[in-house]
Amino acid sequence: MIKLETKNLSFSYTPEKIILHELNLVLEEKTTGIIGQNGAGKTTFVKLLKGLLRPSKGSILFNGEDIENKTVAELSKNIGLVFQNPNDQIFKNTVIDEVMFGPLNIGYSQSEAEGLAVQALSRVGLEEVQTVNPYDLSLSERKLISIASILAMDTEVIIFDEPTMGQDYEGKELLKKIIQEEKEKEKLILCILHDMDFAAEVFERMIVLNQGRVLLDGAARDVFSEKEILEKAFLEQPYATQIADAMDIS
C-alpha cells in the first residue's frame, strides 16, 4: 500500500511568517482533495511532499521512509506533481519532448520514453500535436500537456494542483476519467482544488486547510456537510449540498 505520512510538519519562510503548523496526516488509498482559501498553505504543503521545499520542523515519510535525505530527482521516480500554472512546468520546444523529459530523467530509454509520452498524450487527447510548440496551444491544452508529462512517468503518487483551471466541461470529464483510471491502478491521488463541485464528485476524502492548520479531515460527504466550519475557511458547499440543505434532504 502506498502511503505518505507527515509528522508534526511545519514550514515557515521566516520566524514571523509560519505557513504550516504541525500537520499530522496519513495519506493513503482514498483519492484526497485538499481545499482552503488562498494562503491556507495548500501549495506549500504539496511542494513539501514533492521535496521542492524542506520542512522547518517535523518529517515526511514515504512508505515508512523519511524523505529528508532524498533529492527531488530521486523523489520524482515516486511522486509526480502537476503544477497549477503549466507555464511554470513546460520548457521544451515541442510537445513530445516536453512529455518525454520526465521518463528520460528517471531512467527510461529514448524509445521507452517516447512510447510512454505518446500513450500519455493519447489519454489527454493531444496525440496529434506532438511536434507543435506548447506555447502555440491554449492554456487548457498546456495544462493537459503538463498532466500528460506526469502520467508518462507512471509515478506511484500523483499530485494535481488546480487541474480544472481553464478546463471546460469536456476537459473536466476527461480529468475525472484520468483520476479514476489512476486510482484503479492503486496509485495515491492528491489534488488541490477550488472547484467544490468537482471535488465533491471525484474525491473520497477532503482535507480543509485554514491558516496552515487542518480545519476538517474526513469523508467528502461529511466534510461538505459542515457548512458553518467551511464558512470560517471562506469556502462554499458544493451546489448539490446547498440544494440538499435547502430542501432538508440528508
C-alpha positions as CSV (number, residue, x, y, z in Angstrom):
1,M,0.0,0.0,0.0
2,I,1.3,3.4,-1.0
3,K,1.5,5.8,2.0
4,L,2.6,9.4,2.7
5,E,2.7,10.4,6.3
6,T,3.5,13.8,7.9
7,K,4.6,14.1,11.5
8,N,4.5,17.5,13.2
9,L,5.1,19.0,9.7
10,S,5.8,22.8,9.9
11,F,7.1,25.3,7.4
12,S,8.0,28.9,7.6
13,Y,9.9,31.3,5.4
14,T,10.7,33.5,8.4
15,P,10.2,33.0,12.1
16,E,7.4,35.6,11.9
17,K,5.7,34.0,8.9
18,I,4.6,30.5,9.7
19,I,2.9,28.8,6.7
20,L,2.1,25.3,8.1
21,H,1.7,24.4,11.7
22,E,2.5,20.8,12.9
23,L,0.4,18.8,10.4
24,N,-0.1,15.1,11.3
25,L,-1.7,13.3,8.3
26,V,-1.7,9.9,6.8
27,L,-2.4,9.9,3.1
28,E,-3.2,6.5,1.6
29,E,-5.8,4.7,-0.6
30,K,-8.6,7.2,-0.8
31,T,-8.5,9.9,-3.5
32,T,-8.0,13.1,-1.5
33,G,-8.9,16.7,-2.2
34,I,-7.1,19.5,-0.4
35,I,-9.1,22.7,-0.1
36,G,-8.8,26.1,1.5
37,Q,-8.8,29.7,0.7
38,N,-5.7,31.3,-1.0
39,G,-2.9,31.5,1.5
40,A,-4.1,28.5,3.5
41,G,-0.8,26.6,2.8
42,K,-2.1,24.1,0.2
43,T,0.6,24.6,-2.5
44,T,3.3,24.8,0.2
45,F,2.1,21.5,1.6
46,V,2.3,19.6,-1.7
47,K,5.7,21.2,-2.6
48,L,7.0,19.7,0.7
49,L,5.6,16.3,-0.2
50,K,7.4,16.6,-3.5
51,G,10.7,17.7,-1.9
52,L,10.7,21.1,-3.6
53,L,10.7,22.7,-0.2
54,R,12.1,21.2,3.1
55,P,10.3,21.3,6.4
56,S,11.2,23.8,9.1
57,K,10.2,21.2,11.6
58,G,8.8,17.6,11.5
59,S,9.1,14.9,8.9
60,I,7.6,13.4,5.8
61,L,7.6,9.6,5.3
62,F,7.0,7.8,2.0
63,N,6.1,4.2,2.6
64,G,7.7,4.5,6.1
65,E,11.0,6.1,4.9
66,D,11.9,9.6,5.8
67,I,12.4,11.6,2.6
68,E,14.7,14.2,4.3
69,N,17.8,12.9,2.5
70,K,16.2,12.2,-0.8
71,T,16.8,14.6,-3.7
72,V,14.0,16.0,-5.9
73,A,15.3,13.8,-8.7
74,E,15.1,10.7,-6.5
75,L,11.6,11.6,-5.4
76,S,10.5,12.1,-9.0
77,K,10.6,8.4,-9.6
78,N,7.8,8.0,-7.0
79,I,6.0,11.3,-6.7
80,G,4.7,13.4,-9.6
81,L,3.4,17.0,-9.2
82,V,1.3,18.8,-11.9
83,F,1.8,22.5,-11.3
84,Q,-1.1,24.9,-11.0
85,N,0.3,27.0,-13.8
86,P,1.6,24.9,-16.7
87,N,3.9,27.8,-17.8
88,D,5.9,27.0,-14.6
89,Q,6.3,23.4,-15.7
90,I,6.7,23.5,-19.5
91,F,10.1,24.5,-21.0
92,K,10.7,22.3,-24.1
93,N,10.1,23.4,-27.7
94,T,7.8,20.6,-28.8
95,V,5.0,18.8,-27.0
96,I,6.6,15.3,-27.4
97,D,9.9,16.5,-26.0
98,E,8.1,18.0,-23.0
99,V,6.3,14.8,-22.2
100,M,9.3,12.6,-22.8
101,F,11.5,14.7,-20.4
102,G,10.2,13.1,-17.2
103,P,10.6,9.5,-18.3
104,L,14.0,10.1,-19.6
105,N,15.1,11.8,-16.4
106,I,14.1,8.8,-14.3
107,G,15.9,6.2,-16.4
108,Y,13.7,5.1,-19.3
109,S,15.4,4.7,-22.7
110,Q,14.7,7.0,-25.6
111,S,12.3,4.5,-27.2
112,E,10.6,3.7,-23.9
113,A,10.2,7.4,-23.1
114,E,8.7,8.1,-26.5
115,G,6.2,5.3,-26.2
116,L,5.1,6.4,-22.7
117,A,4.8,10.0,-23.9
118,V,2.7,9.1,-26.9
119,Q,0.4,6.9,-24.7
120,A,0.0,9.8,-22.2
121,L,-0.7,12.3,-24.9
122,S,-3.4,10.0,-26.3
123,R,-5.0,9.8,-22.9
124,V,-5.4,13.6,-22.8
125,G,-6.4,13.8,-26.5
126,L,-3.3,15.6,-27.7
127,E,-1.6,12.9,-29.7
128,E,-2.0,14.9,-32.9
129,V,0.1,17.9,-31.7
130,Q,3.4,16.1,-30.8
131,T,5.6,18.4,-32.9
132,V,3.9,21.6,-32.0
133,N,5.4,24.2,-29.6
134,P,3.4,24.0,-26.4
135,Y,3.2,27.8,-26.3
136,D,1.3,27.8,-29.6
137,L,-1.5,25.9,-27.8
138,S,-4.2,27.2,-25.5
139,L,-3.8,27.4,-21.7
140,S,-6.2,24.4,-21.2
141,E,-4.1,22.4,-23.7
142,R,-0.9,23.3,-21.9
143,K,-2.5,22.2,-18.7
144,L,-3.2,18.8,-20.3
145,I,0.4,18.6,-21.6
146,S,1.6,19.1,-18.0
147,I,-0.7,16.3,-16.8
148,A,0.5,14.0,-19.6
149,S,4.1,14.7,-18.6
150,I,3.4,13.3,-15.1
151,L,1.2,10.4,-16.4
152,A,4.1,9.4,-18.7
153,M,6.4,8.9,-15.6
154,D,3.9,6.4,-14.1
155,T,4.7,7.5,-10.5
156,E,3.1,5.9,-7.5
157,V,1.8,9.2,-6.2
158,I,0.2,11.9,-8.4
159,I,-0.5,15.3,-7.1
160,F,-2.6,17.8,-9.1
161,D,-2.6,21.5,-8.2
162,E,-5.8,23.0,-9.5
163,P,-6.2,20.6,-12.5
164,T,-9.6,22.1,-13.5
165,M,-8.1,25.6,-14.1
166,G,-9.0,26.7,-17.6
167,Q,-10.9,23.5,-18.4
168,D,-14.4,23.4,-19.8
169,Y,-17.0,20.6,-19.2
170,E,-15.3,18.2,-21.6
171,G,-11.9,18.9,-20.0
172,K,-13.3,18.2,-16.5
173,E,-14.9,15.0,-17.6
174,L,-11.5,13.9,-19.1
175,L,-9.8,14.7,-15.8
176,K,-12.4,12.6,-13.9
177,K,-11.7,9.7,-16.2
178,I,-7.9,10.0,-15.7
179,I,-8.2,10.2,-11.9
180,Q,-10.4,7.2,-11.8
181,E,-8.1,5.2,-14.1
182,E,-5.1,6.1,-11.9
183,K,-7.0,5.1,-8.8
184,E,-7.8,1.8,-10.3
185,K,-4.0,1.3,-10.7
186,E,-3.9,1.7,-6.9
187,K,-2.0,5.0,-7.0
188,L,-2.2,7.6,-4.4
189,I,-4.0,10.7,-5.8
190,L,-3.9,14.1,-4.1
191,C,-5.4,17.2,-5.5
192,I,-5.6,20.9,-4.6
193,L,-8.9,22.3,-5.6
194,H,-11.1,25.5,-5.6
195,D,-13.8,23.8,-7.6
196,M,-16.1,22.4,-4.9
197,D,-18.5,20.7,-7.3
198,F,-15.6,18.8,-9.0
199,A,-14.2,17.9,-5.6
200,A,-17.5,16.5,-4.3
201,E,-18.0,14.4,-7.4
202,V,-14.5,13.0,-7.7
203,F,-12.8,12.7,-4.3
204,E,-13.4,10.4,-1.4
205,R,-11.6,12.3,1.3
206,M,-11.3,16.0,1.9
207,I,-8.8,17.9,3.9
208,V,-9.6,21.6,4.7
209,L,-6.6,23.8,5.4
210,N,-7.0,27.1,7.1
211,Q,-4.1,29.4,8.1
212,G,-1.7,26.4,7.9
213,R,-3.8,24.1,10.1
214,V,-6.1,21.2,9.4
215,L,-9.6,22.5,10.0
216,L,-11.5,19.4,8.7
217,D,-10.5,16.0,7.5
218,G,-12.8,13.2,6.6
219,A,-15.1,11.7,4.0
220,A,-16.1,14.2,1.4
221,R,-19.8,14.0,2.2
222,D,-19.1,14.6,5.9
223,V,-16.7,17.5,5.4
224,F,-19.1,19.3,2.9
225,S,-21.9,19.0,5.4
226,E,-20.1,21.2,7.9
227,K,-21.4,24.5,6.5
228,E,-20.5,26.7,9.4
229,I,-17.0,25.4,9.7
230,L,-16.5,25.8,5.9
231,E,-17.7,29.3,6.1
232,K,-14.9,30.0,8.7
233,A,-12.5,29.0,6.0
234,F,-14.3,31.2,3.4
235,L,-15.4,28.1,1.5
236,E,-18.8,27.3,0.0
237,Q,-20.5,23.9,-0.1
238,P,-20.9,22.2,-3.4
239,Y,-24.2,23.2,-5.2
240,A,-25.6,19.7,-4.7
241,T,-25.1,20.0,-1.0
242,Q,-26.6,23.5,-0.9
243,I,-29.7,22.3,-2.7
244,A,-30.0,19.3,-0.4
245,D,-29.7,21.6,2.7
246,A,-32.3,23.9,1.2
247,M,-34.7,21.0,0.7
248,D,-33.8,19.5,4.0
249,I,-32.5,16.3,2.4
250,S,-29.9,14.5,4.4
